[in-house]
Amino acid sequence: MQSKKFEIEIGGKKMSAEFSDLAEQANGSVIVRYGETAVLATAVISERTRDDIDYFPLTVDYEERFYAAGAILGSRFVRREGRPSEDAILSGRIVDRTVRPLFPNHIRNEIQVIITVLALDEEDPSVVAVNAASLALAVSNIPWNGPVAAVRIGQQAGRESFSEASPLLPAAGENDSRPAESFIINPTYKERENLELDILACGLGGTINMIEVAAHEAQEETVAVAFARAVEEHEKILAWQQKIISAIGKPKREMPAPELPTALGDLYAAEFAPKMTAAVFCGEAGKKNIYALKKEFLTRMGEVEELAAYKKIADRFFEEKVDEEIHRGAIEDSKRADNRAFDEVRPLFAQAGRVSSILHGSGIFYRGGTHVFTALTLGGPGDSQLVDSMEERDVKKRFMHHYNFPPFSGGETGRMGGINRRMIGHGALAEKALEAVIPSKEIFPYTIRLVSECFASNGSTSMGSVCASTLALMDGGVPILRPVAGVAMGLLVEQPAPSNKPARYQILTDIQGPEDSHGDMDFKVAGTKKGITAIQMDIKLGGVPVSILTEALAGARAARLHILETMLKEIGTPRASISPRAPEIITLKVRPDQIGLVIGGGGKTINGIKDTSGVEDITIEDDGSVFITGRNGTATKAKEMIEAVVKEYKAGEVYDGEVTRLMDFGAFVKIGATGNPPTGGAEGLVHVSEVAPFRIEKIADAVQPGDKVRVMIKEIDDKGRINLSIKAADPEFAARRGLKPSTNNGREQGHRPAGSR
């Protein structure tokens, strides 16, 4: 085995890249280790150029392997990996969104990047995967404008944040006075459990090209400084990668862009260039006028004999011209396609509830032509999702957000059924944005599921889903910390950039159709009035400077506060109570040593309580927390039965009990049982001397099994046995039963036969 190894220290840990002939058929391959986490990245380009497609055919696959976690996972009957988990899909999307903008877009040869997780420890494999994919591509002969670096930046609760009074970033030439201990570089899984701010940022050349952020109402200033800190770490990793490329990198394969026929450009210039400005800047949202002009262009092109064979090239050519016009209008004429100001949000509409009383909560949100409906469903703790993956095992997930995007939302036809990577990614982003305000299980023990249906799409349905979901949560009476709203910010940069001065640019608030398709950045920011809860960024450029991202954060905050105003006019606070259609959940606490008592042998006791009370579910946690889910009073009934099972009895307490069995020396009586049939309770002994104030001959003369009697707890001995007294609780009992003193003087009252209780 031939191999070369390169090392660097990042965040106090060694990162190594090993190049060998292990995957020698791939165009590029590497094993990258960080701590004890290791991934294999391979990159392959096909020899065949596909003439039947008009897009760049890149595929990124992220492969989880159970052995990486040192465990035999899967189901009882299938002990191998199946379809990718949601975590794997999201990690694959992170790699894809990072490397895709750096490919020449004209390539029509299939390229596949595969990330295989070989070993998983405390380090995040997503960060390792991006750096590994970068190296595999960079040392290969595949045309690619990398390398690119990835780092995770964390800030724990209680660590320093940056107030509005502090500068966002140090001025050029100034010393950076930020405390080095403020951020954690590549925090472990355990450290990430207590992070107030969690940023995964990728970039190159002093810019950032992919961002994922989860936060607990972080300030824009803090986030901006964290971006700058990420760029510092990128520079170290990129310098290391460049050394590797210089040492072992292959020459890049020549794949020039296809030449366009002169007649195509002439046709466009003569007949359609004059119409493009009016079609793009028509003052209407969406692409209707652009589509109409494109159809006219393709039809006209088909009439020219020498251009008939260039339909796919012509389609791409026209889209490039639209792209150029959108950029020109913004940079030179300060115009947007729908004539809005650059910082203007489209018309808003918010509705909380009023869809159907069957739903536990609902929200409808419009932002221009983007229309989203969200439904809320509440369930008991037993309805939580059990996550059992390579990264997490036996984890109960009590908050879920799911996102659907049917083809009609874009005015198209398409296949229905199932989910795709985009749906998973957008659903996860909205879930991340809302998770920071979801009440804890102690406050609100329900399992919460939100489903966002995107019924009309014209820019950022994911942020529309955040707004509609907030409305649904508040309509359903979920006591969220604060309402959350989101908006997508865009960017148009002068193309081509001038050689002697910085490129001009325009930041766009609330991007819509053409700006989403042809813009250079999709920067989604969600949060409350207090701060940011989630960010996601994708770009078509090589990277965006932190200074521009800082401006975009400020614009997103202003737009978010404006959107929140509309939402709060519809519903100012969560409703005082949940829907009567939702289940009732009652919580109580038992001692951990009483859990077995509640469950009973083979689950007999708890199953009996469920059957008798009619509850939907009873969940008992290791700390003794009991969650009872039911409807129409069944939860209250089950609670009483459980309390009876674990009740601690004290001397002097009086109960109505039932005689269960007789012995020569007395009767056993069941006390404290509830329900029908009775459940729980305890059994105690009424000695024959405790029935009447005088001596009676036989216990059978006083009571029989099944009799109801009132008793008092006389004492509980050191073994926990309960001694009861009828005469102390019911002095008239003997008289009512017609009992008379015994005439048998051969037996001393109160004597117990040997071996009796």
C-alpha positions in Angstrom: 0.0 0.0 0.0 1.4 3.3 -1.1 0.4 6.4 1.0 1.3 10.0 1.8 0.1 11.7 4.9 -0.3 15.4 5.7 -1.2 16.9 9.1 -2.4 20.2 10.6 -3.8 21.3 14.0 -7.2 22.9 14.0 -9.0 23.8 17.2 -6.5 22.0 19.3 -6.9 18.7 17.4 -4.9 17.1 14.7 -6.4 16.8 11.2 -4.7 14.4 8.8 -5.2 13.6 5.2 -3.9 10.3 3.9 -3.6 9.7 0.1 -3.2 6.0 -0.9 -4.1 3.5 -3.6 -7.0 2.2 -1.5 -9.5 3.6 -4.0 -7.2 3.9 -6.9 -9.8 3.8 -9.6 -11.3 7.1 -8.5 -10.1 10.3 -10.0 -9.4 11.6 -6.5 -9.6 10.0 -3.1 -8.5 10.8 0.5 -9.1 9.6 4.0 -9.3 12.6 6.4 -9.2 12.0 10.1 -10.1 14.6 12.8 -9.6 13.3 16.3 -11.0 9.7 16.0 -13.5 10.5 13.3 -12.5 9.4 9.8 -14.1 9.7 6.4 -13.2 8.5 2.9 -14.0 11.0 0.1 -13.8 10.0 -3.5 -14.5 12.0 -6.7 -15.1 10.5 -10.2 -16.0 12.0 -13.5 -17.5 10.0 -16.3 -15.9 9.8 -19.7 -19.1 10.3 -21.6 -20.5 13.7 -22.2 -24.3 13.8 -21.9 -25.9 15.6 -24.8 -29.4 14.9 -23.5 -29.4 17.2 -20.5 -29.2 21.0 -20.1 -27.9 21.0 -16.5 -24.6 20.3 -14.6 -24.9 16.6 -13.5 -23.3 16.6 -10.0 -24.2 14.0 -7.4 -23.0 14.0 -3.8 -23.7 10.9 -1.7 -23.0 10.8 2.1 -22.8 7.2 3.2 -23.3 6.2 6.9 -21.8 2.9 8.0 -23.0 1.3 11.2 -19.5 -0.1 11.9 -18.3 3.5 12.1 -20.1 3.8 15.5 -18.8 0.5 16.7 -22.2 -1.0 16.9 -24.4 -3.6 15.1 -27.4 -1.5 14.3 -30.5 -1.9 12.0 -33.6 -3.8 12.7 -33.8 -7.2 14.4 -34.2 -8.9 11.0 -32.0 -6.6 8.8 -28.5 -6.0 10.1 -27.3 -3.7 7.3 -27.7 -0.1 6.2 -30.8 0.8 4.4 -31.9 4.1 2.8 -30.0 7.2 4.0 -31.1 8.8 7.3 -32.2 12.4 7.4 -28.9 13.2 9.1 -27.0 11.6 6.1 -29.1 13.5 3.6 -28.6 16.8 5.4 -24.8 16.2 5.6 -24.7 15.3 1.9 -26.5 18.6 1.1 -23.9 20.5 3.1 -21.1 19.0 0.9 -23.1 19.6 -2.3 -24.0 23.2 -1.5 -20.3 23.9 -0.7 -18.6 22.4 -3.7 -21.2 22.9 -6.5 -20.7 26.7 -7.0 -17.0 26.0 -7.8 -17.5 23.8 -10.8 -17.7 25.2 -14.4 -21.4 25.1 -15.0 -21.1 24.1 -18.7 -19.8 20.6 -17.8 -22.2 17.8 -19.0 -20.1 14.8 -17.8 -21.5 13.2 -14.7 -19.5 13.9 -11.5 -20.0 11.9 -8.3 -18.6 12.7 -4.9 -19.1 10.0 -2.3 -18.4 10.5 1.4 -18.1 7.3 3.4 -18.0 7.6 7.2 -15.4 5.1 8.3 -15.2 5.9 12.0 -17.3 8.2 14.2 -16.3 9.7 17.5 -17.1 13.0 19.2 -16.1 15.1 16.1 -18.7 16.3 13.6 -18.3 14.2 10.4 -20.0 17.0 8.3 -17.0 19.3 8.8 -14.6 16.5 8.0 -16.6 15.5 5.0 -16.4 19.0 3.4 -12.7 19.2 3.9 -12.2 15.7 2.6 -14.4 16.3 -0.5 -12.4 19.5 -1.2 -9.1 17.5 -1.1 -10.4 14.6 -3.3 -11.6 17.1 -5.9 -8.6 19.4 -5.7 -5.9 16.7 -6.2 -7.9 15.0 -9.0 -7.9 16.0 -12.7 -11.6 17.1 -12.5 -12.0 20.8 -13.3 -12.9 22.6 -10.1 -12.1 26.0 -8.7 -11.3 24.9 -5.1 -10.0 24.2 -2.6 -12.6 25.1 0.0 -12.5 24.8 3.8 -15.1 24.0 6.5 -15.1 24.8 10.2 -17.7 24.8 13.0 -17.8 27.7 15.4 -19.6 27.4 18.7 -20.4 29.7 21.6 -21.6 28.2 24.8 -24.3 29.6 27.1 -22.9 32.3 29.3 -20.0 33.1 27.1 -19.4 36.6 25.9 -21.7 38.0 23.3 -21.3 41.3 21.4 -23.7 44.1 22.1 -25.1 46.7 19.7 -22.6 49.2 21.1 -19.6 47.2 20.0 -18.2 47.3 16.5 -19.3 44.4 14.3 -15.8 43.9 12.9 -12.4 45.6 13.5 -11.6 48.2 10.9 -8.9 47.5 8.4 -5.5 47.5 10.1 -6.8 47.5 13.6 -6.0 44.8 16.1 -8.8 42.4 16.8 -9.6 42.7 20.5 -12.1 39.9 20.5 -11.4 37.4 23.3 -10.0 34.2 21.9 -12.0 32.1 24.4 -15.3 33.5 23.2 -15.7 30.8 20.5 -15.1 27.1 20.4 -13.5 25.7 17.2 -15.1 22.5 16.0 -17.0 21.7 19.2 -17.7 18.0 20.0 -21.1 16.5 20.1 -21.1 16.9 23.9 -20.1 20.5 23.7 -22.8 21.2 21.1 -25.5 20.2 23.6 -25.0 23.5 25.5 -24.3 25.9 22.6 -26.1 29.2 22.3 -24.7 29.6 18.8 -23.7 26.8 16.4 -22.3 27.8 13.0 -21.0 25.6 10.2 -19.3 27.8 7.7 -17.4 26.9 4.5 -15.4 29.2 2.3 -12.3 30.2 0.4 -10.3 33.3 -0.4 -11.4 35.2 2.6 -15.1 34.7 1.7 -17.9 32.3 2.8 -19.9 30.2 0.4 -22.1 28.0 2.6 -23.6 28.6 6.0 -25.7 26.6 8.5 -26.6 28.3 11.8 -28.6 27.2 14.8 -28.9 29.7 17.6 -30.9 30.7 20.7 -31.8 34.3 19.7 -28.2 35.3 18.9 -27.4 38.9 18.2 -26.5 39.9 14.6 -23.3 41.4 15.9 -22.2 38.1 17.5 -23.0 36.2 14.4 -21.0 38.6 12.2 -18.0 38.3 14.4 -18.3 34.5 14.4 -18.3 34.5 10.6 -15.0 36.5 10.7 -13.6 33.9 13.1 -14.6 31.1 10.7 -12.7 32.9 7.9 -9.6 32.9 10.0 -9.7 29.2 10.5 -10.5 28.7 6.8 -7.2 30.4 5.9 -5.2 27.9 7.9 -7.0 24.9 6.3 -6.7 26.3 2.8 -3.0 27.0 3.1 -2.6 23.4 4.2 -4.7 22.1 1.3 -2.7 24.2 -1.2 0.5 22.6 0.0 -1.0 19.2 -0.6 -2.2 20.2 -4.1 1.3 21.4 -4.9 2.8 18.2 -3.8 0.5 15.6 -5.3 -2.2 17.4 -7.3 -2.9 16.2 -10.9 -3.2 18.6 -13.9 -6.9 19.5 -14.5 -8.6 18.1 -17.5 -9.4 20.5 -20.3 -13.1 20.9 -20.7 -13.8 24.1 -22.6 -17.3 25.5 -22.8 -19.0 24.8 -26.1 -18.9 27.5 -28.7 -22.2 29.1 -29.5 -23.2 29.5 -33.2 -22.8 33.1 -34.3 -26.3 33.0 -35.7 -27.8 32.4 -32.3 -26.3 35.5 -30.8 -27.2 37.5 -33.9 -30.8 36.3 -33.7 -31.1 37.3 -30.0 -29.4 40.7 -30.5 -31.6 41.6 -33.5 -35.1 40.4 -32.3 -35.1 39.7 -28.5 -32.5 41.9 -26.8 -34.7 44.9 -27.2 -37.6 43.1 -25.6 -35.6 41.7 -22.6 -35.7 44.7 -20.3 -39.5 45.0 -20.6 -40.0 41.3 -19.9 -37.7 41.2 -16.8 -38.7 44.6 -15.3 -42.4 44.3 -16.0 -43.4 45.3 -12.5 -45.0 41.9 -11.8 -43.9 39.2 -9.5 -42.8 35.9 -10.9 -41.5 34.8 -14.3 -44.6 34.8 -16.5 -43.4 37.5 -18.9 -39.9 36.0 -19.0 -41.4 32.5 -19.8 -43.4 34.1 -22.6 -40.4 35.7 -24.2 -38.4 32.6 -23.8 -41.1 30.5 -25.6 -41.1 33.1 -28.4 -37.3 32.9 -28.7 -37.2 29.1 -28.8 -40.0 29.0 -31.4 -38.3 31.6 -33.6 -35.0 29.7 -33.2 -36.6 26.5 -34.5 -37.6 28.3 -37.6 -33.9 29.0 -38.5 -32.6 25.9 -40.1 -29.0 26.2 -39.0 -30.1 26.6 -35.3 -32.7 23.8 -35.1 -30.2 21.4 -33.5 -29.2 23.8 -30.7 -32.4 23.8 -28.6 -30.7 22.9 -25.3 -27.9 25.3 -25.9 -30.4 28.0 -26.8 -32.4 27.4 -23.6 -29.3 27.9 -21.5 -28.2 30.9 -23.6 -31.5 32.6 -23.0 -31.3 32.0 -19.2 -27.9 33.6 -19.2 -29.2 36.6 -20.9 -32.0 36.9 -18.3 -29.3 36.6 -15.6 -27.3 39.4 -17.2 -30.3 41.7 -17.5 -31.4 41.2 -13.8 -27.8 42.0 -12.7 -27.6 45.0 -15.1 -30.9 46.5 -14.0 -30.0 46.2 -10.3 -26.4 47.5 -10.6 -26.9 50.2 -13.2 -30.6 51.2 -12.9 -31.3 50.3 -9.3 -34.3 48.3 -10.4 -35.9 45.1 -9.2 -38.0 42.8 -11.5 -41.2 43.7 -9.6 -40.3 47.4 -9.0 -40.0 47.1 -5.3 -37.3 49.0 -3.3 -34.3 46.8 -2.5 -35.3 46.7 1.2 -39.0 46.3 0.7 -41.0 43.2 1.8 -43.8 42.0 -0.4 -47.5 42.3 0.8 -48.2 40.1 3.8 -51.2 38.1 5.1 -51.4 36.1 8.3 -54.3 33.9 9.6 -54.2 31.8 12.8 -56.8 29.1 12.9 -60.2 29.3 11.3 -59.6 26.3 9.0 -61.3 23.4 10.9 -62.0 22.6 14.5 -60.6 19.1 13.8 -57.1 20.6 13.7 -55.2 21.2 16.9 -53.9 24.5 15.4 -53.3 26.0 12.0 -51.6 28.9 10.3 -51.7 30.5 6.9 -49.1 32.9 5.7 -48.7 34.9 2.5 -45.6 36.8 1.5 -46.3 38.0 -2.1 -46.8 34.9 -4.2 -45.5 32.5 -1.6 -48.4 30.9 0.3 -47.9 28.4 3.0 -50.4 26.5 5.2 -49.2 24.7 8.4 -51.1 22.3 10.6 -50.3 21.5 14.2 -50.8 18.1 15.8 -50.3 17.5 19.5 -49.7 14.0 20.9 -48.4 12.4 24.1 -44.8 11.6 25.0 -45.4 8.1 23.5 -45.9 9.8 20.1 -42.4 11.1 20.0 -40.1 9.9 17.2 -37.5 7.3 18.1 -34.2 8.2 16.4 -31.8 5.3 16.1 -29.0 6.2 13.7 -25.2 6.0 13.5 -24.9 9.3 15.3 -27.8 9.0 17.8 -29.3 5.9 19.4 -32.6 5.6 21.3 -33.1 9.4 21.2 -36.7 10.5 21.6 -37.6 13.5 19.4 -40.6 15.4 20.6 -40.6 18.3 18.1 -40.9 17.7 14.4 -41.4 19.9 11.4 -42.2 18.4 8.0 -42.3 20.3 4.7 -44.2 19.4 1.6 -43.8 21.0 -1.8 -46.4 19.6 -4.3 -45.7 20.4 -8.0 -48.8 22.6 -8.4 -47.2 25.1 -6.1 -44.9 26.1 -8.9 -47.6 25.8 -11.6 -46.3 22.5 -12.8 -47.2 18.9 -13.0 -45.1 16.1 -11.5 -44.9 13.0 -9.5 -46.6 12.8 -6.2 -45.7 10.6 -3.2 -42.5 10.3 -1.2 -40.1 13.0 -0.2 -36.9 14.4 -1.8 -33.8 15.9 -0.4 -35.1 19.4 -0.9 -38.2 18.7 1.2 -36.0 17.2 4.0 -33.6 20.1 3.9 -36.2 22.9 4.0 -38.2 21.1 6.7 -35.0 20.7 8.8 -34.2 24.4 8.4 -37.7 25.5 9.6 -37.5 23.0 12.5 -34.1 24.5 13.5 -35.5 28.0 13.4 -38.4 27.1 15.7 -36.7 24.7 18.1 -35.2 27.6 20.1 -38.7 28.8 21.2 -40.4 25.4 21.8 -41.2 25.0 25.5 -39.5 22.3 27.5 -41.1 19.0 28.3 -41.5 20.0 31.9 -43.6 23.0 30.9 -45.4 21.5 28.0 -45.1 17.7 27.9 -46.7 17.2 24.4 -45.1 15.8 21.3 -45.4 18.5 18.7 -45.7 17.9 14.9 -45.9 20.7 12.4 -46.6 20.0 8.7 -46.1 22.9 6.2 -47.8 22.6 2.9 -46.4 25.0 0.3 -49.4 25.7 -1.9 -47.9 28.5 -4.0 -44.2 29.2 -4.5 -42.5 32.5 -5.5 -39.4 32.7 -3.3 -38.4 31.2 0.0 -41.1 28.8 1.0 -38.9 27.6 3.9 -39.1 31.0 5.6 -42.8 31.2 4.8 -43.1 27.8 6.5 -41.4 29.3 9.7 -44.0 32.1 9.7 -47.0 29.8 9.1 -45.8 27.3 11.7 -45.4 30.1 14.3 -49.1 31.0 13.7 -50.1 27.4 14.0 -48.2 27.0 17.3 -49.8 30.1 18.8 -53.3 29.1 17.5 -52.8 25.7 19.2 -52.0 27.2 22.6 -48.4 26.0 22.6 -46.6 28.4 25.0 -43.7 29.3 22.8 -41.0 31.6 24.1 -41.5 34.2 21.4 -42.9 34.3 17.8 -40.4 33.5 15.0 -40.4 34.9 11.5 -38.0 34.4 8.6 -37.0 36.1 5.3 -34.6 35.3 2.4 -32.1 38.0 1.5 -30.5 38.1 -2.0 -27.4 39.5 -3.6 -26.6 40.7 -7.1 -22.9 41.4 -7.8 -21.6 43.2 -10.9 -20.6 40.7 -13.6 -18.0 40.7 -14.9 -16.2 42.5 -12.0 -14.1 45.4 -13.0 -10.4 44.8 -12.8 -9.3 48.2 -11.3 -12.0 48.6 -8.5 -14.3 46.6 -6.3 -17.3 45.1 -7.9 -20.6 46.9 -7.3 -23.4 45.0 -5.6 -27.0 45.2 -4.4 -28.5 43.4 -1.4 -32.1 42.4 -1.9 -34.7 41.9 0.8 -37.3 39.2 0.4 -36.2 37.7 -3.0 -38.8 36.4 -5.4 -38.8 34.1 -8.4 -36.4 35.6 -10.9 -34.1 36.9 -8.1 -34.0 33.5 -6.6 -33.2 31.7 -9.9 -30.7 34.3 -11.2 -29.4 36.0 -8.1 -26.0 35.2 -6.5 -27.1 34.5 -3.0 -30.0 32.9 -1.1 -29.4 34.0 2.6 -32.3 32.8 4.8 -32.4 34.3 8.3 -35.0 33.4 10.9 -35.5 34.7 14.4 -37.5 36.5 17.0 -37.6 40.2 17.9 -34.7 39.4 20.3 -32.3 37.6 18.0 -31.5 34.9 15.3 -32.5 31.3 15.7 -31.4 29.9 12.3 -29.5 30.9 9.1 -28.9 29.0 5.9 -27.0 30.3 2.9 -26.4 29.0 -0.6 -24.7 31.0 -3.4 -23.8 30.8 -7.0 -20.6 32.8 -6.6 -17.3 31.5 -5.4 -17.9 33.3 -2.1 -19.3 36.3 -0.3 -17.3 38.6 1.9 -18.2 38.9 5.6 -18.8 42.6 5.2 -21.7 41.9 2.8 -23.1 39.2 5.0 -23.1 41.7 7.9 -25.1 44.1 5.8 -27.5 41.3 4.9 -28.0 40.4 8.5 -29.0 44.0 9.3 -31.5 44.0 6.4 -32.9 40.6 7.5 -33.5 41.9 11.0 -35.5 44.9 9.8 -37.6 42.7 7.5 -38.1 40.1 10.2 -39.5 42.8 12.6 -41.8 44.1 9.9 -43.1 40.5 9.3 -43.6 39.9 13.0 -45.8 43.0 13.2 -48.2 41.5 10.7 -48.2 38.1 12.5 -48.8 39.7 15.9 -51.7 41.7 14.7 -53.4 38.4 13.8 -52.6 36.7 17.1 -50.6 38.5 19.8 -50.0 35.6 22.2 -50.6 31.8 22.3 -54.2 30.9 23.0 -55.0 30.3 26.7 -55.8 26.6 26.2 -55.1 23.9 23.7 -57.7 22.5 21.4 -60.4 20.3 23.0 -59.5 17.8 20.2 -56.0 17.4 21.5 -55.3 14.8 24.2 -55.0 15.7 27.8 -51.7 15.0 29.5 -51.3 14.8 33.2 -47.9 14.5 34.8 -46.9 13.2 38.2 -43.7 12.0 39.9 -42.9 8.7 41.6 -39.7 7.7 43.3 -37.4 5.7 41.0 -37.7 2.7 43.3 -41.5 2.8 42.8 -41.3 2.4 39.0 -41.3 -1.4 39.2 -44.3 -1.2 41.5 -46.2 0.8 38.9 -45.2 -1.4 36.0 -45.8 -4.7 37.9 -44.6 -8.1 36.9 -44.5 -8.4 33.2 -46.3 -5.1 32.9 -49.4 -6.5 34.6 -50.1 -3.4 36.8 -49.6 -0.7 34.2 -51.5 -2.6 31.5 -54.4 -3.1 34.0 -54.4 0.6 34.7 -54.5 1.4 30.9 -57.3 -1.1 30.3 -59.4 0.0 33.3 -59.0 3.8 32.8 -59.1 3.8 29.0 -56.1 6.1 28.6 -54.1 6.3 25.3 -50.7 6.0 26.8 -48.7 6.0 30.0 -45.0 6.8 29.7 -42.6 6.4 32.7 -39.1 7.8 32.5 -36.0 6.7 34.5 -36.2 9.6 36.9 -39.8 8.6 37.9 -41.6 11.2 35.7 -45.0 9.8 34.6 -46.9 11.2 31.6 -50.5 10.1 31.2 -52.1 10.8 27.9 -55.9 10.5 27.6 -59.2 12.1 26.7 -62.5 12.7 28.4 -61.2 12.4 32.0 -59.4 9.1 31.4 -56.1 10.6 32.3 -57.4 11.8 35.7 -58.7 8.3 36.4 -55.4 6.7 35.6 -53.6 9.2 37.7 -55.7 8.3 40.7 -55.0 4.6 40.1 -51.2 5.2 39.9 -51.3 7.3 43.1 -53.1 4.5 44.8 -50.4 2.0 43.7 -47.5 4.1 45.1 -49.3 5.6 48.0 -47.3 5.6 51.3 -49.6 4.7 54.2 -49.3 6.2 57.7 -50.6 5.2 61.1 -53.9 6.9 62.1 -55.3 7.0 58.5 -58.8 5.7 58.0 -60.0 3.8 54.9 -62.9 2.0 53.5 -61.6 -1.5 52.6 -62.7 -4.9 51.4 -62.1 -8.2 53.2 -60.0 -10.4 50.9 -59.4 -13.5 53.0 -59.7 -15.0 56.4 -57.2 -16.6 58.7 -57.7 -18.2 62.2 -56.2 -15.1 63.8 -57.8 -12.4 61.7 -58.9 -11.0 58.3 -56.9 -9.4 55.5 -58.4 -6.2 54.2 -57.5 -4.4 50.9 -57.3 -0.6 51.3 -56.6 2.3 49.0 -57.6 0.5 45.8 -59.3 2.5 43.0 -61.1 1.8 39.8 -63.4 -1.0 38.6 -62.0 -3.6 38.9 -59.9 -2.2 41.8 -56.2 -1.4 41.1 -53.4 -0.5 43.5 -53.8 -0.2 47.2 -52.3 -2.3 49.9 -53.3 -5.2 52.1 -53.3 -5.1 55.9 -54.3 -7.5 58.8 -57.2 -6.9 61.1 -56.3 -9.2 64.1 -59.3 -10.8 65.7 -58.7 -8.6 68.8 -59.2 -5.4 66.6 -62.7 -6.2 65.5 -64.7 -5.4 68.7 -64.0 -3.9 72.1 -64.5 -7.4 73.6 -63.2 -10.8 72.7 -64.9 -12.7 69.9 -64.7 -16.4 69.2 -64.0 -16.5 65.5 -63.2 -13.9 62.9 -65.7 -15.6 60.6 -68.5 -14.5 63.0 -67.7 -10.9 62.2 -66.7 -10.6 58.5 -66.6 -12.6 55.3 -64.5 -12.1 52.1 -66.1 -9.4 50.0 -67.4 -7.4 53.0 -66.8 -3.7 53.0 -65.4 -2.4 56.3 -64.0 0.8 57.6 -60.5 0.4 59.2 -57.8 2.5 60.7 -54.1 1.9 60.3 -52.9 1.0 63.8 -49.2 0.6 62.9 -46.8 -0.2 60.2 -44.0 -2.5 61.4 -40.3 -2.4 60.5 -41.0 -4.8 57.6 -43.6 -2.6 56.1 -46.6 -4.8 57.2 -49.8 -2.9 57.9 -51.8 -3.7 61.0 -55.4 -2.5 60.9 -58.2 -1.9 63.4 -62.0 -2.0 62.7 -63.0 -1.1 66.3 -60.8 2.1 66.2 -62.4 3.3 63.0 -65.9 2.1 63.5 -66.8 1.7 67.3 -70.4 0.7 66.4 -69.3 -2.1 64.1 -69.8 -4.9 66.6 -73.2 -3.7 67.6 -74.4 -3.5 64.0 -73.2 -7.0 63.4 -74.8 -8.3 66.6 -71.5 -9.7 67.9 -71.3 -10.9 71.5 -68.4 -11.6 73.8 -66.8 -15.0 73.5 -67.5 -17.6 76.3 -64.4 -19.6 75.4 -61.9 -18.9 78.2 -59.4 -21.5 77.1 -57.7 -19.1 74.7 -56.2 -15.8 75.7 -57.4 -13.0 73.5 -54.7 -11.6 71.3 -52.6 -14.8 71.1 -51.3 -15.6 67.6 -50.6 -19.2 66.6 -46.9 -19.9 65.9 -46.0 -19.1 62.4 -48.8 -16.7 61.8 -48.2 -13.1 60.5 
